[in-house]
């Protein structure tokens, strides 16, 4: 543990030098470098990282120095969400700028049917990798893929593969790629996709499905993450080191039937919800934080390589995650649900030509799956594909006055659909027949989503409005749902 702390501190100091060197004698950020016509692009993505799993976001139970420094070089968006809080559909959106329902994808396990396979053939040329490759970029991918019809092969999506390793090998090979680039080379787009902190999934699987093949192939990183600090007693560990239970640890009052149905569908979730002790849940949170720190360390290696390559001032870096993790909220782990912990994700844009760096945008709603493609096209001077549902966030990065931004975003999952404003959330599930299938939350009054306000009469007007907007959105996508009350 001491060696890890020393290494972490050492690379943090070296990495921080890049920030110091970018400042003038008055301590002001330098903006003298002119943006090239086609800047390099580095996209770094983690798997299953909630927006709160950053020390720069105020989480005192972990340290993420690499991502903290990256945020200090750009803008961190606090209200960023996945289109669907589970791996495959979210990753489809990030590569296409489309809702996953466009090809009938709402979960990880259900295969794409024949009709939607034909749609995919038309979507590949519009994907992020192919759009940039056709515009003259060299496009590369390393790490986890998990896309429709292509669990491990990303070449149809327009990329050359630098490695299929998702851990240390990915950091090494991505760093080697960056170190080998020269200033006169063609512009590149490199997508680096780390697996962690996703290993936290195996904690509940080991408990609820101990004899399963999944449990037997638990990655070693999880066992390391579950270890308590050396020389610390159990009582001291839980008193001083281990995160407490979240304030919204108990299930939502008025929880929709779909939550219970999905828990029973994957009954290891039911077992941990029923049988884990408070200490079990807290140790789970401890391990999640340690896995995130490991991911941050590897991300730091990649960012150091970018700094040393001499390309930092001509490279846009975007950092995000495919979805979050429930992290013991509502006595849940894993993802899928629309609760903030699973749906809200980190989103950082390090844009070297910003006038003001280190900004935290707490106002504007961002959909990483819908907005990354049009944003990068805007930044690189490339015509985006027609009919995208998202928007370029460049006006937000440049802090333009009176930007006419969206008032809500939409999300999907295998249970239903959601409309999210900066304050309200309305969910309509389509798997329940006539049982409770609506959820309404006021995040200003109840940020932990501890109770379902759907029957609160004082919200009747806003509920009706959001219900109508969600149904209109679904009709536009040609998604048929039974309206509530029918």
C-alpha positions in Angstrom: 0.0 0.0 0.0 2.8 2.4 0.9 4.5 1.8 -2.5 1.3 2.5 -4.3 0.8 5.8 -2.4 4.4 6.8 -3.2 4.0 6.0 -6.9 0.6 7.8 -7.0 2.2 10.9 -5.4 5.2 10.8 -7.7 3.2 10.7 -10.9 0.8 13.3 -9.6 3.7 15.7 -9.1 5.2 15.0 -12.5 1.8 15.3 -14.2 1.0 18.5 -12.4 4.1 20.1 -13.9 2.3 20.2 -17.2 -0.3 22.5 -15.6 2.4 24.8 -14.1 4.2 25.1 -17.4 1.0 26.1 -19.1 0.8 29.2 -16.9 2.4 32.6 -17.5 4.3 34.6 -14.8 1.1 36.0 -13.4 -0.4 32.5 -12.9 -2.9 33.0 -15.8 -3.7 30.2 -18.2 -1.9 30.7 -21.5 -4.0 30.9 -24.6 -1.3 31.8 -27.1 -1.4 28.6 -29.0 -3.6 28.7 -32.0 -6.0 25.9 -32.6 -5.0 23.8 -35.6 -7.6 23.2 -38.3 -7.8 19.5 -37.5 -6.8 19.0 -33.9 -5.9 15.6 -32.5 -8.5 13.9 -30.4 -8.1 11.6 -27.5 -11.2 10.0 -26.0 -10.8 8.1 -22.7 -13.7 6.1 -21.3 -14.1 4.1 -18.2 -16.8 1.5 -17.5 -19.4 1.9 -14.7 -18.1 5.1 -13.2 -20.6 7.3 -11.5 -20.2 11.1 -11.8 -19.4 11.3 -8.1 -16.4 9.0 -8.4 -13.9 11.8 -8.7 -12.1 13.6 -5.9 -12.6 16.9 -7.9 -16.3 16.3 -7.6 -16.1 16.4 -3.8 -15.7 12.7 -3.0 -13.4 12.5 0.0 -13.3 8.6 0.0 -11.0 8.3 -3.1 -8.3 10.2 -4.9 -8.2 10.7 -8.6 -5.3 13.0 -9.3 -5.0 12.4 -13.0 -8.6 13.2 -13.7 -8.6 16.1 -11.3 -5.7 17.6 -13.3 -7.5 16.9 -16.5 -10.5 18.8 -15.2 -8.3 21.7 -14.2 -7.3 22.0 -17.9 -10.8 22.1 -19.3 -14.5 22.0 -18.3 -16.2 19.4 -16.1 -19.9 19.0 -16.7 -21.9 18.0 -13.7 -25.2 17.3 -15.4 -24.1 14.8 -17.9 -26.0 11.6 -18.5 -25.9 8.3 -20.4 -28.6 7.6 -23.0 -29.1 4.2 -21.4 -27.3 3.3 -18.1 -25.9 0.0 -19.3 -22.9 -0.9 -21.4 -23.9 -2.0 -24.9 -26.7 0.5 -25.6 -24.7 3.4 -24.1 -21.6 2.5 -26.2 -23.7 2.3 -29.3 -24.9 5.9 -28.7 -21.4 7.2 -28.1 -20.2 5.8 -31.4 -23.3 6.9 -33.4 -24.9 9.9 -31.7 -28.2 8.0 -31.8 -30.6 6.6 -29.2 -30.1 2.8 -28.8 -33.7 2.2 -29.5 -33.1 3.1 -33.1 -31.9 -0.5 -33.6 -34.1 -1.9 -30.8 -31.3 -2.2 -28.3 -32.3 -1.6 -24.6 -30.0 -4.0 -22.7 -26.8 -6.0 -22.9 -28.1 -9.6 -23.4 -30.8 -9.4 -26.1 -29.3 -9.9 -29.6 -30.0 -7.5 -32.5 -32.7 -9.0 -34.7 -32.5 -9.4 -38.5 -34.4 -6.2 -39.3 -32.1 -4.1 -37.1 -29.0 -5.8 -38.5 -29.9 -4.2 -41.8 -30.2 -0.8 -40.1 -26.7 -1.3 -38.6 -25.2 -1.7 -42.1 -26.4 1.8 -42.9 -25.3 3.2 -39.5 -21.7 2.0 -39.7 -20.6 4.7 -42.2 -22.2 7.4 -40.0 -20.3 6.2 -36.9 -17.6 8.3 -35.1 -14.6 6.3 -36.3 -15.8 6.2 -40.0 -16.8 9.9 -40.1 -13.4 11.0 -38.9 -11.5 8.4 -41.0 -13.3 9.7 -44.1 -12.4 13.2 -43.2 -8.7 12.4 -43.2 -8.0 11.4 -39.6 -6.2 8.2 -38.6 -8.6 6.5 -36.2 -7.5 4.0 -33.5 -9.2 2.1 -30.7 -7.9 0.2 -27.7 -9.7 -1.7 -24.9 -13.2 -2.8 -24.3 -15.6 -2.7 -27.3 -19.0 -4.2 -26.4 -21.0 -2.9 -29.4 -24.0 -4.4 -31.1 -23.0 -7.4 -33.3 -19.3 -6.6 -32.4 -18.5 -7.6 -28.9 -14.7 -7.4 -29.5 -14.3 -6.2 -33.1 -14.4 -2.5 -33.6 -13.1 -2.4 -37.2 -16.6 -2.0 -38.8 -17.0 1.1 -36.7 -14.0 2.7 -38.5 -11.0 2.0 -36.2 -7.7 0.3 -36.3 -7.1 -1.7 -33.1 -4.0 -0.9 -31.1 -4.8 -3.5 -28.4 -7.7 -5.5 -27.0 -6.2 -5.4 -23.5 -8.5 -3.4 -21.2 -6.2 -2.8 -18.3 -2.4 -2.2 -17.8 -1.7 -3.3 -21.4 -4.1 -0.7 -22.7 -2.3 2.1 -20.8 1.0 0.8 -22.0 0.0 0.5 -25.7 -1.9 3.8 -25.7 1.1 5.5 -24.2 3.4 3.9 -26.8 1.1 5.1 -29.6 1.1 8.7 -28.3 4.9 8.7 -27.8 5.4 7.6 -31.4 3.4 10.4 -32.9 5.2 13.4 -34.6 4.0 16.9 -35.1 3.9 16.5 -38.9 1.7 13.3 -38.8 -1.9 13.2 -40.0 -4.3 14.1 -37.2 -5.5 11.2 -35.1 -8.5 10.2 -33.1 -7.6 7.6 -30.4 -10.4 6.0 -28.4 -9.1 4.4 -25.1 -11.6 2.3 -23.3 -10.7 1.0 -19.8 -12.7 -1.8 -18.1 -12.6 -0.5 -14.6 -14.2 0.3 -12.2 -16.5 -2.3 -13.8 -14.9 -5.2 -11.8 -17.1 -4.1 -8.9 -19.9 -6.1 -10.6 -18.3 -9.3 -9.5 -18.7 -8.6 -5.8 -22.4 -9.2 -5.8 -22.1 -12.0 -8.3 -19.6 -13.9 -6.1 -22.1 -13.5 -3.2 -25.3 -14.4 -5.0 -24.0 -16.8 -7.7 -20.9 -18.3 -6.1 -20.9 -21.4 -8.4 -21.4 -19.6 -11.6 -18.8 -19.3 -14.3 -18.8 -15.5 -13.8 -17.9 -15.8 -10.2 -15.2 -18.3 -10.9 -13.6 -15.8 -13.3 -13.6 -12.8 -10.9 -10.7 -10.5 -12.0 -7.8 -10.3 -9.5 -8.2 -6.5 -9.4 -11.4 -7.0 -7.3 -9.7 -9.1 -4.7 -7.0 -6.4 -4.4 -9.7 -3.7 -4.1 -11.5 -5.6 -1.3 -8.4 -5.7 0.9 -8.3 -3.5 4.0 -5.2 -1.4 4.6 -2.3 -3.3 6.1 -1.9 -2.9 9.8 -5.4 -1.5 10.3 -7.9 -3.3 12.6 -11.4 -4.0 11.4 -12.9 -1.5 13.8 -10.4 1.2 12.8 -11.1 0.4 9.1 -14.9 1.0 9.4 -14.4 4.0 11.8 -11.9 5.9 9.6 -11.3 4.5 6.2 -14.4 2.9 4.8 -17.1 5.0 3.1 -20.4 5.2 5.1 -23.7 4.1 3.8 -25.2 6.7 1.4 -28.1 8.8 2.8 -30.4 7.1 0.3 -29.4 3.6 1.1 -33.0 2.3 1.7 -35.2 1.4 -1.3 -37.4 4.2 -2.7 -40.7 4.6 -1.0 -43.2 3.8 -3.8 -40.5 2.0 -5.9 -42.0 0.9 -9.2 -42.7 -2.8 -9.8 -40.1 -3.0 -12.5 -37.3 -2.5 -10.1 -38.4 -5.6 -8.2 -39.0 -7.6 -11.4 -35.5 -6.9 -12.7 -33.9 -7.7 -9.3 -35.6 -11.1 -9.4 -34.6 -11.6 -13.0 -31.0 -11.5 -11.9 -31.4 -12.9 -8.4 -27.9 -12.2 -7.1 -29.2 -8.6 -6.8 -32.1 -9.9 -4.7 -29.7 -11.8 -2.5 -27.4 -8.9 -1.7 -30.4 -6.6 -1.2 -31.9 -9.0 1.3 -28.8 -10.5 2.9 -25.9 -8.0 2.8 -25.1 -6.4 6.1 -24.3 -2.7 6.5 -20.6 -3.6 6.6 -21.0 -5.7 3.4 -22.4 -2.7 1.6 -19.7 -0.4 3.0 -16.9 -2.7 2.0 -18.5 -2.8 -1.5 -18.2 1.0 -1.7 -14.6 0.8 -0.5 -13.7 -1.6 -3.3 -15.5 0.5 -5.9 -13.4 3.5 -4.8 -10.2 1.5 -5.0 -11.0 0.2 -8.5 -11.6 3.8 -9.6 -8.3 4.8 -8.2 -6.6 2.1 -10.2 -8.4 3.3 -13.3 -7.2 6.8 -12.6 -3.6 5.6 -12.2 -3.7 4.0 -15.7 -5.4 7.1 -17.2 -2.6 9.1 -15.7 0.0 7.1 -17.6 -1.8 7.8 -20.9 -2.1 11.6 -20.1 1.6 11.7 -19.1 2.5 10.2 -22.4 0.4 12.8 -24.2 2.3 15.5 -22.3 5.7 14.1 -23.1 4.8 13.6 -26.8 4.7 17.4 -27.3 1.1 17.1 -28.7 -0.8 18.2 -25.6 -1.4 21.7 -27.0 -2.8 20.4 -30.3 -5.0 17.6 -28.7 -8.6 17.7 -27.4 -9.2 15.2 -24.6 -12.6 14.0 -23.7 -13.2 11.8 -20.7 -16.4 10.1 -19.8 -18.0 6.7 -18.8 -20.6 4.5 -20.4 -22.8 4.6 -17.2 -22.6 4.7 -13.5 -23.2 2.3 -10.6 -25.9 2.4 -8.0 -23.1 2.2 -5.3 -25.4 1.0 -2.4 -28.1 3.6 -3.1 -31.6 2.1 -2.8 -29.8 -1.1 -1.7 -28.7 -1.6 -5.2 -25.4 -2.2 -7.0 -24.7 -2.7 -10.8 -26.5 -0.2 -13.1 -29.6 -0.2 -15.4 -31.9 1.9 -13.3 -32.6 5.6 -13.9 -31.4 6.6 -10.4 -28.8 9.4 -10.5 -26.0 7.1 -9.3 -26.4 4.8 -12.4 -27.5 7.4 -15.0 -25.2 10.4 -14.3 -21.7 10.0 -15.6 -18.4 12.1 -15.5 -17.8 14.3 -18.5 -14.7 16.3 -18.9 -13.5 18.2 -22.0 -9.9 19.4 -22.0 -9.8 22.0 -24.7 -6.4 23.7 -25.0 -7.8 26.9 -26.5 -10.2 27.8 -23.7 -10.1 31.3 -22.3 -11.0 30.0 -18.8 -9.9 26.5 -17.6 -11.0 24.6 -14.6 -14.6 25.5 -14.9 -17.4 23.3 -13.6 -20.6 23.6 -15.6 -23.5 22.9 -13.2 -26.2 24.2 -15.4 -26.4 22.6 -18.8 -27.8 19.1 -19.5 -25.4 17.0 -21.5 -26.0 13.6 -23.1 -22.6 12.0 -23.7 -24.1 9.4 -26.1 -25.8 12.1 -28.2 -23.4 15.1 -27.9 -19.9 13.7 -28.3 -20.2 13.1 -32.1 -21.6 16.5 -33.1 -19.2 18.2 -30.6 -16.1 16.6 -32.1 -17.2 17.3 -35.6 -17.7 20.9 -34.7 -14.2 21.1 -33.0 -12.5 19.4 -36.0 -14.4 21.3 -38.7 -16.1 18.2 -40.1 -19.6 18.0 -41.4 -21.6 15.8 -39.0 -24.0 13.1 -40.2 -27.5 14.3 -40.9 -30.3 13.8 -38.4 -28.3 13.5 -35.2 -30.3 13.9 -32.0 -27.5 15.6 -30.0 -25.9 19.0 -30.1 -22.3 20.4 -30.1 -21.3 21.7 -26.7 -18.7 24.0 -28.2 -20.8 27.1 -27.4 -20.8 25.9 -23.7 -17.0 25.5 -23.8 -16.6 28.9 -25.2 -19.1 30.4 -22.7 -21.1 32.1 -25.4 -23.7 34.4 -24.0 -27.4 33.5 -24.3 -26.9 30.0 -25.6 -30.3 28.5 -26.4 -29.6 25.1 -24.8 -32.0 22.1 -24.3 -34.4 22.1 -21.3 -34.5 18.3 -21.0 -32.9 15.1 -22.1 -34.3 11.6 -22.7 -33.1 8.3 -21.5 -33.9 4.7 -22.1 -33.4 1.4 -20.3 -34.8 -2.2 -20.6 -37.7 -1.2 -18.3 -39.0 2.0 -19.8 -38.2 5.6 -20.7 -37.4 8.8 -18.9 -37.5 12.6 -19.4 -35.0 14.6 -17.2 -35.0 18.3 -16.7 -32.5 20.1 -14.5 -34.9 19.5 -11.6 -37.6 16.9 -12.4 -37.5 13.3 -13.6 -40.5 11.5 -15.0 -40.3 7.8 -15.8 -42.8 5.6 -17.7 -42.1 1.9 -17.6 -43.6 -0.3 -20.3 -43.1 -3.8 -18.8 -45.7 -3.8 -16.1 -49.2 -4.0 -17.5 -51.4 -2.0 -15.2 -49.2 -2.1 -12.1 -47.3 1.0 -10.8 -45.3 2.1 -13.8 -44.7 5.8 -13.3 -42.1 7.5 -11.2 -41.7 11.2 -10.6 -38.9 12.9 -8.6 -38.1 16.5 -7.7 -34.3 16.5 -7.3 -34.4 19.9 -5.6 -36.7 18.6 -2.8 -35.5 15.0 -2.8 -32.0 14.7 -4.4 -31.6 11.2 -3.2 -34.8 10.0 -4.9 -36.0 8.5 -1.7 -39.7 8.6 -2.5 -41.9 8.4 -5.6 -43.9 11.7 -5.9 -46.1 10.5 -8.8 -49.3 10.9 -6.7 -48.4 14.2 -5.1 -51.2 16.6 -6.4 -49.0 19.7 -6.2 -46.9 18.3 -9.1 -49.9 17.3 -11.2 -49.3 20.0 -13.8 -45.6 19.3 -14.3 -46.2 15.6 -14.4 -48.8 16.0 -17.1 -46.5 18.2 -19.1 -43.5 15.9 -18.9 -45.7 12.8 -19.6 -46.9 14.5 -22.8 -43.4 15.5 -23.9 -42.1 11.9 -23.3 -45.0 10.3 -25.2 -44.4 12.8 -28.1 -40.7 11.9 -28.1 -41.5 8.2 -28.2 -44.0 8.7 -31.0 -41.3 10.5 -33.0 -39.0 7.5 -32.5 -42.0 5.2 -33.5 -41.9 3.5 -30.1 -45.3 2.2 -29.0 -46.1 2.3 -25.3 -49.5 2.0 -23.6 -50.3 5.4 -22.0 -50.7 5.4 -18.3 -54.2 4.9 -17.0 -55.4 2.9 -20.0 
